[in-house]
Amino acid sequence: TECARKTGIRTDIIRGEDGYLALQLKQFGKIAFVRKRRARAVTGYGTVGADGTLFNSFKVRVVSRLKGIGGLFTQKKEYKDEESNLVKKK
């Protein structure tokens, strides 16, 4: 948590704050993927029902991942925020 406080935890984005934090923590050393069955991620359930039915939600996600499959084969030097991912300021 001390290293996370040094890099800063982003609260201005809707999705990806955990991945962004992981990228920032790489400067302090290696990060590891926890593979234990008893490990649980803390997440919300609000995104599952956003697209209607469970099947439609699955379909929307499959199509969006297939469109972005080219990103698996390229390396980004800089990550830019998309307008749709920023928290709207009131």
PDB file of N, CA, C and O in Angstrom:
ATOM      1  N   THR A   1       0.811  -1.200   0.000  1.00  0.00           N
ATOM      2  CA  THR A   1       0.000   0.000   0.000  1.00  0.00           C
ATOM      3  C   THR A   1       0.856   1.266   0.000  1.00  0.00           C
ATOM      4  O   THR A   1       0.423   2.301  -0.508  1.00  0.00           O
ATOM      5  N   GLU A   2       2.048   1.197   0.555  1.00  0.00           N
ATOM      6  CA  GLU A   2       2.908   2.381   0.567  1.00  0.00           C
ATOM      7  C   GLU A   2       3.342   2.745  -0.853  1.00  0.00           C
ATOM      8  O   GLU A   2       3.367   3.921  -1.215  1.00  0.00           O
ATOM      9  N   CYS A   3       3.681   1.747  -1.646  1.00  0.00           N
ATOM     10  CA  CYS A   3       4.064   2.002  -3.039  1.00  0.00           C
ATOM     11  C   CYS A   3       2.882   2.533  -3.838  1.00  0.00           C
ATOM     12  O   CYS A   3       3.049   3.399  -4.697  1.00  0.00           O
ATOM     13  N   ALA A   4       1.704   2.025  -3.562  1.00  0.00           N
ATOM     14  CA  ALA A   4       0.506   2.497  -4.261  1.00  0.00           C
ATOM     15  C   ALA A   4       0.232   3.956  -3.917  1.00  0.00           C
ATOM     16  O   ALA A   4      -0.207   4.724  -4.773  1.00  0.00           O
ATOM     17  N   ARG A   5       0.483   4.334  -2.697  1.00  0.00           N
ATOM     18  CA  ARG A   5       0.285   5.737  -2.304  1.00  0.00           C
ATOM     19  C   ARG A   5       1.293   6.646  -2.994  1.00  0.00           C
ATOM     20  O   ARG A   5       0.983   7.793  -3.316  1.00  0.00           O
ATOM     21  N   LYS A   6       2.501   6.133  -3.221  1.00  0.00           N
ATOM     22  CA  LYS A   6       3.517   6.934  -3.912  1.00  0.00           C
ATOM     23  C   LYS A   6       3.125   7.188  -5.365  1.00  0.00           C
ATOM     24  O   LYS A   6       3.302   8.296  -5.871  1.00  0.00           O
ATOM     25  N   THR A   7       2.598   6.177  -6.031  1.00  0.00           N
ATOM     26  CA  THR A   7       2.231   6.342  -7.439  1.00  0.00           C
ATOM     27  C   THR A   7       0.905   7.051  -7.596  1.00  0.00           C
ATOM     28  O   THR A   7       0.687   7.746  -8.588  1.00  0.00           O
ATOM     29  N   GLY A   8       0.021   6.887  -6.641  1.00  0.00           N
ATOM     30  CA  GLY A   8      -1.295   7.522  -6.716  1.00  0.00           C
ATOM     31  C   GLY A   8      -2.332   6.574  -7.289  1.00  0.00           C
ATOM     32  O   GLY A   8      -2.085   5.898  -8.288  1.00  0.00           O
ATOM     33  N   ILE A   9      -3.478   6.528  -6.659  1.00  0.00           N
ATOM     34  CA  ILE A   9      -4.579   5.689  -7.122  1.00  0.00           C
ATOM     35  C   ILE A   9      -5.545   6.579  -7.881  1.00  0.00           C
ATOM     36  O   ILE A   9      -6.050   7.561  -7.337  1.00  0.00           O
ATOM     37  N   ARG A  10      -5.803   6.239  -9.136  1.00  0.00           N
ATOM     38  CA  ARG A  10      -6.651   7.083  -9.983  1.00  0.00           C
ATOM     39  C   ARG A  10      -8.117   6.911  -9.622  1.00  0.00           C
ATOM     40  O   ARG A  10      -8.626   5.793  -9.540  1.00  0.00           O
ATOM     41  N   THR A  11      -8.772   8.012  -9.413  1.00  0.00           N
ATOM     42  CA  THR A  11     -10.207   7.998  -9.137  1.00  0.00           C
ATOM     43  C   THR A  11     -10.985   8.748 -10.208  1.00  0.00           C
ATOM     44  O   THR A  11     -12.197   8.929 -10.091  1.00  0.00           O
ATOM     45  N   ASP A  12     -10.283   9.187 -11.257  1.00  0.00           N
ATOM     46  CA  ASP A  12     -10.945   9.954 -12.306  1.00  0.00           C
ATOM     47  C   ASP A  12     -11.351   9.102 -13.502  1.00  0.00           C
ATOM     48  O   ASP A  12     -11.846   9.637 -14.494  1.00  0.00           O
ATOM     49  N   ILE A  13     -11.150   7.779 -13.428  1.00  0.00           N
ATOM     50  CA  ILE A  13     -11.543   6.899 -14.526  1.00  0.00           C
ATOM     51  C   ILE A  13     -12.572   5.888 -14.039  1.00  0.00           C
ATOM     52  O   ILE A  13     -12.622   5.549 -12.856  1.00  0.00           O
ATOM     53  N   ILE A  14     -13.388   5.416 -14.969  1.00  0.00           N
ATOM     54  CA  ILE A  14     -14.470   4.490 -14.629  1.00  0.00           C
ATOM     55  C   ILE A  14     -13.965   3.052 -14.603  1.00  0.00           C
ATOM     56  O   ILE A  14     -14.250   2.309 -13.664  1.00  0.00           O
ATOM     57  N   ARG A  15     -13.216   2.660 -15.631  1.00  0.00           N
ATOM     58  CA  ARG A  15     -12.711   1.294 -15.741  1.00  0.00           C
ATOM     59  C   ARG A  15     -11.190   1.317 -15.815  1.00  0.00           C
ATOM     60  O   ARG A  15     -10.603   2.266 -16.335  1.00  0.00           O
ATOM     61  N   GLY A  16     -10.557   0.280 -15.297  1.00  0.00           N
ATOM     62  CA  GLY A  16      -9.128   0.090 -15.484  1.00  0.00           C
ATOM     63  C   GLY A  16      -8.230   0.671 -14.418  1.00  0.00           C
ATOM     64  O   GLY A  16      -7.014   0.713 -14.605  1.00  0.00           O
ATOM     65  N   GLU A  17      -8.781   1.119 -13.308  1.00  0.00           N
ATOM     66  CA  GLU A  17      -7.922   1.714 -12.286  1.00  0.00           C
ATOM     67  C   GLU A  17      -6.993   0.680 -11.663  1.00  0.00           C
ATOM     68  O   GLU A  17      -5.884   1.023 -11.254  1.00  0.00           O
ATOM     69  N   ASP A  18      -7.420  -0.575 -11.582  1.00  0.00           N
ATOM     70  CA  ASP A  18      -6.554  -1.608 -11.014  1.00  0.00           C
ATOM     71  C   ASP A  18      -5.416  -1.957 -11.967  1.00  0.00           C
ATOM     72  O   ASP A  18      -4.284  -2.165 -11.529  1.00  0.00           O
ATOM     73  N   GLY A  19      -5.701  -2.023 -13.249  1.00  0.00           N
ATOM     74  CA  GLY A  19      -4.650  -2.289 -14.234  1.00  0.00           C
ATOM     75  C   GLY A  19      -3.651  -1.150 -14.320  1.00  0.00           C
ATOM     76  O   GLY A  19      -2.448  -1.373 -14.458  1.00  0.00           O
ATOM     77  N   TYR A  20      -4.157   0.066 -14.239  1.00  0.00           N
ATOM     78  CA  TYR A  20      -3.277   1.232 -14.246  1.00  0.00           C
ATOM     79  C   TYR A  20      -2.351   1.203 -13.032  1.00  0.00           C
ATOM     80  O   TYR A  20      -1.158   1.487 -13.142  1.00  0.00           O
ATOM     81  N   LEU A  21      -2.908   0.858 -11.884  1.00  0.00           N
ATOM     82  CA  LEU A  21      -2.099   0.768 -10.668  1.00  0.00           C
ATOM     83  C   LEU A  21      -1.037  -0.322 -10.813  1.00  0.00           C
ATOM     84  O   LEU A  21       0.100  -0.141 -10.377  1.00  0.00           O
ATOM     85  N   ALA A  22      -1.399  -1.444 -11.419  1.00  0.00           N
ATOM     86  CA  ALA A  22      -0.428  -2.523 -11.629  1.00  0.00           C
ATOM     87  C   ALA A  22       0.718  -2.058 -12.525  1.00  0.00           C
ATOM     88  O   ALA A  22       1.879  -2.362 -12.256  1.00  0.00           O
ATOM     89  N   LEU A  23       0.395  -1.323 -13.588  1.00  0.00           N
ATOM     90  CA  LEU A  23       1.451  -0.807 -14.458  1.00  0.00           C
ATOM     91  C   LEU A  23       2.370   0.157 -13.712  1.00  0.00           C
ATOM     92  O   LEU A  23       3.583   0.139 -13.916  1.00  0.00           O
ATOM     93  N   GLN A  24       1.806   0.986 -12.861  1.00  0.00           N
ATOM     94  CA  GLN A  24       2.612   1.936 -12.101  1.00  0.00           C
ATOM     95  C   GLN A  24       3.476   1.241 -11.052  1.00  0.00           C
ATOM     96  O   GLN A  24       4.575   1.705 -10.749  1.00  0.00           O
ATOM     97  N   LEU A  25       2.988   0.133 -10.496  1.00  0.00           N
ATOM     98  CA  LEU A  25       3.748  -0.580  -9.463  1.00  0.00           C
ATOM     99  C   LEU A  25       4.927  -1.364 -10.031  1.00  0.00           C
ATOM    100  O   LEU A  25       5.800  -1.795  -9.278  1.00  0.00           O
ATOM    101  N   LYS A  26       4.963  -1.555 -11.347  1.00  0.00           N
ATOM    102  CA  LYS A  26       6.073  -2.284 -11.955  1.00  0.00           C
ATOM    103  C   LYS A  26       7.407  -1.577 -11.747  1.00  0.00           C
ATOM    104  O   LYS A  26       8.458  -2.216 -11.785  1.00  0.00           O
ATOM    105  N   GLN A  27       7.374  -0.277 -11.530  1.00  0.00           N
ATOM    106  CA  GLN A  27       8.622   0.452 -11.316  1.00  0.00           C
ATOM    107  C   GLN A  27       9.271   0.108  -9.973  1.00  0.00           C
ATOM    108  O   GLN A  27      10.455   0.381  -9.776  1.00  0.00           O
ATOM    109  N   PHE A  28       8.518  -0.482  -9.052  1.00  0.00           N
ATOM    110  CA  PHE A  28       9.041  -0.856  -7.740  1.00  0.00           C
ATOM    111  C   PHE A  28       9.498  -2.313  -7.695  1.00  0.00           C
ATOM    112  O   PHE A  28      10.060  -2.751  -6.691  1.00  0.00           O
ATOM    113  N   GLY A  29       9.267  -3.056  -8.753  1.00  0.00           N
ATOM    114  CA  GLY A  29       9.660  -4.461  -8.792  1.00  0.00           C
ATOM    115  C   GLY A  29       8.656  -5.274  -9.579  1.00  0.00           C
ATOM    116  O   GLY A  29       7.807  -4.722 -10.280  1.00  0.00           O
ATOM    117  N   LYS A  30       8.755  -6.573  -9.462  1.00  0.00           N
ATOM    118  CA  LYS A  30       7.857  -7.456 -10.203  1.00  0.00           C
ATOM    119  C   LYS A  30       6.490  -7.511  -9.540  1.00  0.00           C
ATOM    120  O   LYS A  30       6.369  -7.429  -8.318  1.00  0.00           O
ATOM    121  N   ILE A  31       5.462  -7.653 -10.370  1.00  0.00           N
ATOM    122  CA  ILE A  31       4.125  -7.904  -9.847  1.00  0.00           C
ATOM    123  C   ILE A  31       3.765  -9.331 -10.229  1.00  0.00           C
ATOM    124  O   ILE A  31       4.197  -9.825 -11.270  1.00  0.00           O
ATOM    125  N   ALA A  32       2.992  -9.983  -9.407  1.00  0.00           N
ATOM    126  CA  ALA A  32       2.681 -11.394  -9.624  1.00  0.00           C
ATOM    127  C   ALA A  32       1.176 -11.598  -9.728  1.00  0.00           C
ATOM    128  O   ALA A  32       0.393 -10.917  -9.065  1.00  0.00           O
ATOM    129  N   PHE A  33       0.792 -12.536 -10.561  1.00  0.00           N
ATOM    130  CA  PHE A  33      -0.602 -12.922 -10.706  1.00  0.00           C
ATOM    131  C   PHE A  33      -0.904 -13.964  -9.631  1.00  0.00           C
ATOM    132  O   PHE A  33      -0.212 -14.978  -9.542  1.00  0.00           O
ATOM    133  N   VAL A  34      -1.921 -13.725  -8.825  1.00  0.00           N
ATOM    134  CA  VAL A  34      -2.276 -14.646  -7.744  1.00  0.00           C
ATOM    135  C   VAL A  34      -3.150 -15.751  -8.322  1.00  0.00           C
ATOM    136  O   VAL A  34      -4.234 -15.487  -8.842  1.00  0.00           O
ATOM    137  N   ARG A  35      -2.672 -16.991  -8.229  1.00  0.00           N
ATOM    138  CA  ARG A  35      -3.375 -18.114  -8.839  1.00  0.00           C
ATOM    139  C   ARG A  35      -4.072 -19.019  -7.822  1.00  0.00           C
ATOM    140  O   ARG A  35      -4.580 -20.079  -8.187  1.00  0.00           O
ATOM    141  N   LYS A  36      -4.101 -18.624  -6.587  1.00  0.00           N
ATOM    142  CA  LYS A  36      -4.720 -19.467  -5.566  1.00  0.00           C
ATOM    143  C   LYS A  36      -6.226 -19.486  -5.735  1.00  0.00           C
ATOM    144  O   LYS A  36      -6.838 -18.460  -6.033  1.00  0.00           O
ATOM    145  N   ARG A  37      -6.813 -20.633  -5.549  1.00  0.00           N
ATOM    146  CA  ARG A  37      -8.259 -20.778  -5.712  1.00  0.00           C
ATOM    147  C   ARG A  37      -9.034 -19.998  -4.662  1.00  0.00           C
ATOM    148  O   ARG A  37     -10.166 -19.578  -4.905  1.00  0.00           O
ATOM    149  N   ARG A  38      -8.435 -19.806  -3.508  1.00  0.00           N
ATOM    150  CA  ARG A  38      -9.126 -19.111  -2.421  1.00  0.00           C
ATOM    151  C   ARG A  38      -9.059 -17.588  -2.557  1.00  0.00           C
ATOM    152  O   ARG A  38      -9.758 -16.875  -1.837  1.00  0.00           O
ATOM    153  N   ALA A  39      -8.231 -17.086  -3.467  1.00  0.00           N
ATOM    154  CA  ALA A  39      -8.128 -15.638  -3.669  1.00  0.00           C
ATOM    155  C   ALA A  39      -9.384 -15.137  -4.372  1.00  0.00           C
ATOM    156  O   ALA A  39      -9.874 -15.773  -5.306  1.00  0.00           O
ATOM    157  N   ARG A  40      -9.892 -14.020  -3.933  1.00  0.00           N
ATOM    158  CA  ARG A  40     -11.112 -13.446  -4.511  1.00  0.00           C
ATOM    159  C   ARG A  40     -10.866 -11.997  -4.889  1.00  0.00           C
ATOM    160  O   ARG A  40     -10.232 -11.250  -4.144  1.00  0.00           O
ATOM    161  N   ALA A  41     -11.361 -11.614  -6.026  1.00  0.00           N
ATOM    162  CA  ALA A  41     -11.279 -10.218  -6.459  1.00  0.00           C
ATOM    163  C   ALA A  41     -12.494  -9.461  -5.940  1.00  0.00           C
ATOM    164  O   ALA A  41     -13.601  -9.997  -5.907  1.00  0.00           O
ATOM    165  N   VAL A  42     -12.286  -8.246  -5.547  1.00  0.00           N
ATOM    166  CA  VAL A  42     -13.389  -7.403  -5.100  1.00  0.00           C
ATOM    167  C   VAL A  42     -13.844  -6.591  -6.304  1.00  0.00           C
ATOM    168  O   VAL A  42     -13.073  -5.810  -6.862  1.00  0.00           O
ATOM    169  N   THR A  43     -15.077  -6.776  -6.695  1.00  0.00           N
ATOM    170  CA  THR A  43     -15.593  -6.106  -7.888  1.00  0.00           C
ATOM    171  C   THR A  43     -17.072  -5.813  -7.710  1.00  0.00           C
ATOM    172  O   THR A  43     -17.669  -6.183  -6.699  1.00  0.00           O
ATOM    173  N   GLY A  44     -17.646  -5.162  -8.672  1.00  0.00           N
ATOM    174  CA  GLY A  44     -19.073  -4.835  -8.620  1.00  0.00           C
ATOM    175  C   GLY A  44     -19.850  -5.660  -9.622  1.00  0.00           C
ATOM    176  O   GLY A  44     -19.274  -6.258 -10.531  1.00  0.00           O
ATOM    177  N   TYR A  45     -21.147  -5.691  -9.454  1.00  0.00           N
ATOM    178  CA  TYR A  45     -21.994  -6.462 -10.349  1.00  0.00           C
ATOM    179  C   TYR A  45     -22.799  -5.569 -11.286  1.00  0.00           C
ATOM    180  O   TYR A  45     -23.646  -6.073 -12.024  1.00  0.00           O
ATOM    181  N   GLY A  46     -22.564  -4.287 -11.280  1.00  0.00           N
ATOM    182  CA  GLY A  46     -23.356  -3.350 -12.064  1.00  0.00           C
ATOM    183  C   GLY A  46     -23.184  -3.483 -13.562  1.00  0.00           C
ATOM    184  O   GLY A  46     -24.071  -3.081 -14.314  1.00  0.00           O
ATOM    185  N   THR A  47     -22.067  -4.035 -14.022  1.00  0.00           N
ATOM    186  CA  THR A  47     -21.827  -4.101 -15.459  1.00  0.00           C
ATOM    187  C   THR A  47     -22.523  -5.280 -16.122  1.00  0.00           C
ATOM    188  O   THR A  47     -22.748  -5.251 -17.332  1.00  0.00           O
ATOM    189  N   VAL A  48     -22.869  -6.307 -15.371  1.00  0.00           N
ATOM    190  CA  VAL A  48     -23.488  -7.488 -15.974  1.00  0.00           C
ATOM    191  C   VAL A  48     -24.868  -7.166 -16.521  1.00  0.00           C
ATOM    192  O   VAL A  48     -25.202  -7.590 -17.627  1.00  0.00           O
ATOM    193  N   GLY A  49     -25.670  -6.431 -15.780  1.00  0.00           N
ATOM    194  CA  GLY A  49     -27.025  -6.135 -16.218  1.00  0.00           C
ATOM    195  C   GLY A  49     -27.141  -4.907 -17.097  1.00  0.00           C
ATOM    196  O   GLY A  49     -28.248  -4.540 -17.492  1.00  0.00           O
ATOM    197  N   ALA A  50     -26.030  -4.261 -17.415  1.00  0.00           N
ATOM    198  CA  ALA A  50     -26.082  -3.014 -18.182  1.00  0.00           C
ATOM    199  C   ALA A  50     -26.529  -3.227 -19.624  1.00  0.00           C
ATOM    200  O   ALA A  50     -27.096  -2.317 -20.229  1.00  0.00           O
ATOM    201  N   ASP A  51     -26.288  -4.401 -20.185  1.00  0.00           N
ATOM    202  CA  ASP A  51     -26.612  -4.664 -21.585  1.00  0.00           C
ATOM    203  C   ASP A  51     -27.897  -5.460 -21.750  1.00  0.00           C
ATOM    204  O   ASP A  51     -28.162  -5.970 -22.839  1.00  0.00           O
ATOM    205  N   GLY A  52     -28.678  -5.575 -20.732  1.00  0.00           N
ATOM    206  CA  GLY A  52     -29.932  -6.328 -20.824  1.00  0.00           C
ATOM    207  C   GLY A  52     -29.756  -7.728 -20.281  1.00  0.00           C
ATOM    208  O   GLY A  52     -29.406  -7.913 -19.115  1.00  0.00           O
ATOM    209  N   THR A  53     -30.002  -8.719 -21.131  1.00  0.00           N
ATOM    210  CA  THR A  53     -29.923 -10.110 -20.692  1.00  0.00           C
ATOM    211  C   THR A  53     -28.473 -10.549 -20.540  1.00  0.00           C
ATOM    212  O   THR A  53     -27.559  -9.884 -21.028  1.00  0.00           O
ATOM    213  N   LEU A  54     -28.272 -11.659 -19.868  1.00  0.00           N
ATOM    214  CA  LEU A  54     -26.932 -12.201 -19.695  1.00  0.00           C
ATOM    215  C   LEU A  54     -26.330 -12.591 -21.043  1.00  0.00           C
ATOM    216  O   LEU A  54     -25.146 -12.358 -21.287  1.00  0.00           O
ATOM    217  N   PHE A  55     -27.141 -13.182 -21.917  1.00  0.00           N
ATOM    218  CA  PHE A  55     -26.648 -13.567 -23.244  1.00  0.00           C
ATOM    219  C   PHE A  55     -26.242 -12.339 -24.051  1.00  0.00           C
ATOM    220  O   PHE A  55     -25.201 -12.347 -24.708  1.00  0.00           O
ATOM    221  N   ASN A  56     -27.047 -11.290 -24.009  1.00  0.00           N
ATOM    222  CA  ASN A  56     -26.718 -10.076 -24.753  1.00  0.00           C
ATOM    223  C   ASN A  56     -25.447  -9.435 -24.198  1.00  0.00           C
ATOM    224  O   ASN A  56     -24.627  -8.923 -24.960  1.00  0.00           O
ATOM    225  N   SER A  57     -25.284  -9.462 -22.896  1.00  0.00           N
ATOM    226  CA  SER A  57     -24.079  -8.939 -22.271  1.00  0.00           C
ATOM    227  C   SER A  57     -22.853  -9.724 -22.738  1.00  0.00           C
ATOM    228  O   SER A  57     -21.810  -9.141 -23.034  1.00  0.00           O
ATOM    229  N   PHE A  58     -22.985 -11.035 -22.800  1.00  0.00           N
ATOM    230  CA  PHE A  58     -21.909 -11.894 -23.294  1.00  0.00           C
ATOM    231  C   PHE A  58     -21.584 -11.565 -24.748  1.00  0.00           C
ATOM    232  O   PHE A  58     -20.416 -11.459 -25.121  1.00  0.00           O
ATOM    233  N   LYS A  59     -22.621 -11.405 -25.563  1.00  0.00           N
ATOM    234  CA  LYS A  59     -22.443 -11.120 -26.988  1.00  0.00           C
ATOM    235  C   LYS A  59     -21.730  -9.780 -27.196  1.00  0.00           C
ATOM    236  O   LYS A  59     -20.827  -9.678 -28.026  1.00  0.00           O
ATOM    237  N   VAL A  60     -22.131  -8.764 -26.451  1.00  0.00           N
ATOM    238  CA  VAL A  60     -21.507  -7.443 -26.568  1.00  0.00           C
ATOM    239  C   VAL A  60     -20.024  -7.519 -26.215  1.00  0.00           C
ATOM    240  O   VAL A  60     -19.192  -6.901 -26.879  1.00  0.00           O
ATOM    241  N   ARG A  61     -19.698  -8.270 -25.180  1.00  0.00           N
ATOM    242  CA  ARG A  61     -18.302  -8.389 -24.768  1.00  0.00           C
ATOM    243  C   ARG A  61     -17.466  -9.169 -25.778  1.00  0.00           C
ATOM    244  O   ARG A  61     -16.321  -8.803 -26.043  1.00  0.00           O
ATOM    245  N   VAL A  62     -18.016 -10.226 -26.338  1.00  0.00           N
ATOM    246  CA  VAL A  62     -17.277 -11.015 -27.333  1.00  0.00           C
ATOM    247  C   VAL A  62     -16.980 -10.164 -28.562  1.00  0.00           C
ATOM    248  O   VAL A  62     -15.856 -10.170 -29.066  1.00  0.00           O
ATOM    249  N   VAL A  63     -17.975  -9.437 -29.044  1.00  0.00           N
ATOM    250  CA  VAL A  63     -17.783  -8.604 -30.234  1.00  0.00           C
ATOM    251  C   VAL A  63     -16.740  -7.521 -29.971  1.00  0.00           C
ATOM    252  O   VAL A  63     -15.883  -7.272 -30.819  1.00  0.00           O
ATOM    253  N   SER A  64     -16.800  -6.877 -28.811  1.00  0.00           N
ATOM    254  CA  SER A  64     -15.835  -5.809 -28.526  1.00  0.00           C
ATOM    255  C   SER A  64     -14.419  -6.359 -28.389  1.00  0.00           C
ATOM    256  O   SER A  64     -13.465  -5.699 -28.801  1.00  0.00           O
ATOM    257  N   ARG A  65     -14.261  -7.554 -27.819  1.00  0.00           N
ATOM    258  CA  ARG A  65     -12.921  -8.147 -27.687  1.00  0.00           C
ATOM    259  C   ARG A  65     -12.371  -8.575 -29.043  1.00  0.00           C
ATOM    260  O   ARG A  65     -11.171  -8.457 -29.291  1.00  0.00           O
ATOM    261  N   LEU A  66     -13.240  -9.072 -29.919  1.00  0.00           N
ATOM    262  CA  LEU A  66     -12.776  -9.460 -31.249  1.00  0.00           C
ATOM    263  C   LEU A  66     -12.329  -8.242 -32.056  1.00  0.00           C
ATOM    264  O   LEU A  66     -11.383  -8.332 -32.838  1.00  0.00           O
ATOM    265  N   LYS A  67     -12.997  -7.116 -31.872  1.00  0.00           N
ATOM    266  CA  LYS A  67     -12.595  -5.893 -32.570  1.00  0.00           C
ATOM    267  C   LYS A  67     -11.237  -5.398 -32.083  1.00  0.00           C
ATOM    268  O   LYS A  67     -10.482  -4.810 -32.858  1.00  0.00           O
ATOM    269  N   GLY A  68     -10.919  -5.625 -30.825  1.00  0.00           N
ATOM    270  CA  GLY A  68      -9.664  -5.140 -30.265  1.00  0.00           C
ATOM    271  C   GLY A  68      -8.566  -6.177 -30.209  1.00  0.00           C
ATOM    272  O   GLY A  68      -7.581  -5.989 -29.494  1.00  0.00           O
ATOM    273  N   ILE A  69      -8.708  -7.270 -30.944  1.00  0.00           N
ATOM    274  CA  ILE A  69      -7.725  -8.360 -30.859  1.00  0.00           C
ATOM    275  C   ILE A  69      -6.349  -7.948 -31.388  1.00  0.00           C
ATOM    276  O   ILE A  69      -5.338  -8.530 -30.994  1.00  0.00           O
ATOM    277  N   GLY A  70      -6.300  -6.964 -32.264  1.00  0.00           N
ATOM    278  CA  GLY A  70      -5.016  -6.495 -32.777  1.00  0.00           C
ATOM    279  C   GLY A  70      -4.131  -5.902 -31.695  1.00  0.00           C
ATOM    280  O   GLY A  70      -2.909  -5.888 -31.836  1.00  0.00           O
ATOM    281  N   GLY A  71      -4.730  -5.414 -30.619  1.00  0.00           N
ATOM    282  CA  GLY A  71      -3.961  -4.842 -29.518  1.00  0.00           C
ATOM    283  C   GLY A  71      -3.104  -5.857 -28.786  1.00  0.00           C
ATOM    284  O   GLY A  71      -2.182  -5.482 -28.060  1.00  0.00           O
ATOM    285  N   LEU A  72      -3.396  -7.136 -28.968  1.00  0.00           N
ATOM    286  CA  LEU A  72      -2.588  -8.177 -28.332  1.00  0.00           C
ATOM    287  C   LEU A  72      -1.213  -8.300 -28.971  1.00  0.00           C
ATOM    288  O   LEU A  72      -0.276  -8.802 -28.351  1.00  0.00           O
ATOM    289  N   PHE A  73      -1.094  -7.839 -30.215  1.00  0.00           N
ATOM    290  CA  PHE A  73       0.143  -8.033 -30.960  1.00  0.00           C
ATOM    291  C   PHE A  73       0.960  -6.758 -31.107  1.00  0.00           C
ATOM    292  O   PHE A  73       1.969  -6.752 -31.812  1.00  0.00           O
ATOM    293  N   THR A  74       0.545  -5.686 -30.458  1.00  0.00           N
ATOM    294  CA  THR A  74       1.290  -4.436 -30.501  1.00  0.00           C
ATOM    295  C   THR A  74       1.595  -3.991 -29.076  1.00  0.00           C
ATOM    296  O   THR A  74       0.903  -4.364 -28.130  1.00  0.00           O
ATOM    297  N   GLN A  75       2.629  -3.199 -28.947  1.00  0.00           N
ATOM    298  CA  GLN A  75       3.021  -2.706 -27.632  1.00  0.00           C
ATOM    299  C   GLN A  75       2.837  -1.194 -27.604  1.00  0.00           C
ATOM    300  O   GLN A  75       3.274  -0.490 -28.514  1.00  0.00           O
ATOM    301  N   LYS A  76       2.190  -0.704 -26.558  1.00  0.00           N
ATOM    302  CA  LYS A  76       1.962   0.732 -26.434  1.00  0.00           C
ATOM    303  C   LYS A  76       3.060   1.354 -25.590  1.00  0.00           C
ATOM    304  O   LYS A  76       3.491   0.787 -24.585  1.00  0.00           O
ATOM    305  N   LYS A  77       3.500   2.514 -26.010  1.00  0.00           N
ATOM    306  CA  LYS A  77       4.492   3.252 -25.233  1.00  0.00           C
ATOM    307  C   LYS A  77       3.810   4.165 -24.224  1.00  0.00           C
ATOM    308  O   LYS A  77       4.363   4.453 -23.163  1.00  0.00           O
ATOM    309  N   GLU A  78       2.601   4.619 -24.563  1.00  0.00           N
ATOM    310  CA  GLU A  78       1.879   5.543 -23.698  1.00  0.00           C
ATOM    311  C   GLU A  78       0.398   5.180 -23.730  1.00  0.00           C
ATOM    312  O   GLU A  78      -0.154   4.873 -24.787  1.00  0.00           O
ATOM    313  N   TYR A  79      -0.229   5.217 -22.579  1.00  0.00           N
ATOM    314  CA  TYR A  79      -1.651   4.913 -22.482  1.00  0.00           C
ATOM    315  C   TYR A  79      -2.429   6.214 -22.352  1.00  0.00           C
ATOM    316  O   TYR A  79      -2.188   7.009 -21.444  1.00  0.00           O
ATOM    317  N   LYS A  80      -3.367   6.421 -23.274  1.00  0.00           N
ATOM    318  CA  LYS A  80      -4.176   7.641 -23.256  1.00  0.00           C
ATOM    319  C   LYS A  80      -5.585   7.295 -22.806  1.00  0.00           C
ATOM    320  O   LYS A  80      -6.128   6.249 -23.160  1.00  0.00           O
ATOM    321  N   ASP A  81      -6.162   8.185 -22.026  1.00  0.00           N
ATOM    322  CA  ASP A  81      -7.523   7.984 -21.539  1.00  0.00           C
ATOM    323  C   ASP A  81      -8.522   8.257 -22.653  1.00  0.00           C
ATOM    324  O   ASP A  81      -8.376   9.214 -23.413  1.00  0.00           O
ATOM    325  N   GLU A  82      -9.538   7.408 -22.739  1.00  0.00           N
ATOM    326  CA  GLU A  82     -10.629   7.650 -23.670  1.00  0.00           C
ATOM    327  C   GLU A  82     -11.687   8.479 -22.958  1.00  0.00           C
ATOM    328  O   GLU A  82     -11.881   8.349 -21.750  1.00  0.00           O
ATOM    329  N   GLU A  83     -12.362   9.323 -23.705  1.00  0.00           N
ATOM    330  CA  GLU A  83     -13.376  10.202 -23.127  1.00  0.00           C
ATOM    331  C   GLU A  83     -14.480   9.411 -22.438  1.00  0.00           C
ATOM    332  O   GLU A  83     -15.025   9.852 -21.427  1.00  0.00           O
ATOM    333  N   SER A  84     -14.812   8.234 -22.989  1.00  0.00           N
ATOM    334  CA  SER A  84     -15.894   7.433 -22.412  1.00  0.00           C
ATOM    335  C   SER A  84     -15.516   6.814 -21.071  1.00  0.00           C
ATOM    336  O   SER A  84     -16.389   6.333 -20.348  1.00  0.00           O
ATOM    337  N   ASN A  85     -14.228   6.819 -20.729  1.00  0.00           N
ATOM    338  CA  ASN A  85     -13.782   6.201 -19.485  1.00  0.00           C
ATOM    339  C   ASN A  85     -13.545   7.213 -18.365  1.00  0.00           C
ATOM    340  O   ASN A  85     -13.248   6.825 -17.235  1.00  0.00           O
ATOM    341  N   LEU A  86     -13.669   8.478 -18.662  1.00  0.00           N
ATOM    342  CA  LEU A  86     -13.427   9.496 -17.645  1.00  0.00           C
ATOM    343  C   LEU A  86     -14.688   9.780 -16.848  1.00  0.00           C
ATOM    344  O   LEU A  86     -15.794   9.770 -17.389  1.00  0.00           O
ATOM    345  N   VAL A  87     -14.512  10.032 -15.566  1.00  0.00           N
ATOM    346  CA  VAL A  87     -15.635  10.383 -14.698  1.00  0.00           C
ATOM    347  C   VAL A  87     -16.073  11.800 -15.054  1.00  0.00           C
ATOM    348  O   VAL A  87     -15.246  12.707 -15.153  1.00  0.00           O
ATOM    349  N   LYS A  88     -17.361  11.981 -15.243  1.00  0.00           N
ATOM    350  CA  LYS A  88     -17.905  13.293 -15.607  1.00  0.00           C
ATOM    351  C   LYS A  88     -17.832  14.231 -14.409  1.00  0.00           C
ATOM    352  O   LYS A  88     -18.290  13.892 -13.317  1.00  0.00           O
ATOM    353  N   LYS A  89     -17.259  15.400 -14.617  1.00  0.00           N
ATOM    354  CA  LYS A  89     -17.173  16.393 -13.543  1.00  0.00           C
ATOM    355  C   LYS A  89     -18.466  17.179 -13.489  1.00  0.00           C
ATOM    356  O   LYS A  89     -19.018  17.560 -14.521  1.00  0.00           O
ATOM    357  N   LYS A  90     -18.942  17.417 -12.286  1.00  0.00           N
ATOM    358  CA  LYS A  90     -20.220  18.124 -12.109  1.00  0.00           C
ATOM    359  C   LYS A  90     -20.033  19.601 -11.982  1.00  0.00           C
ATOM    360  O   LYS A  90     -21.009  20.336 -11.828  1.00  0.00           O
TER     361      LYS A  90
END
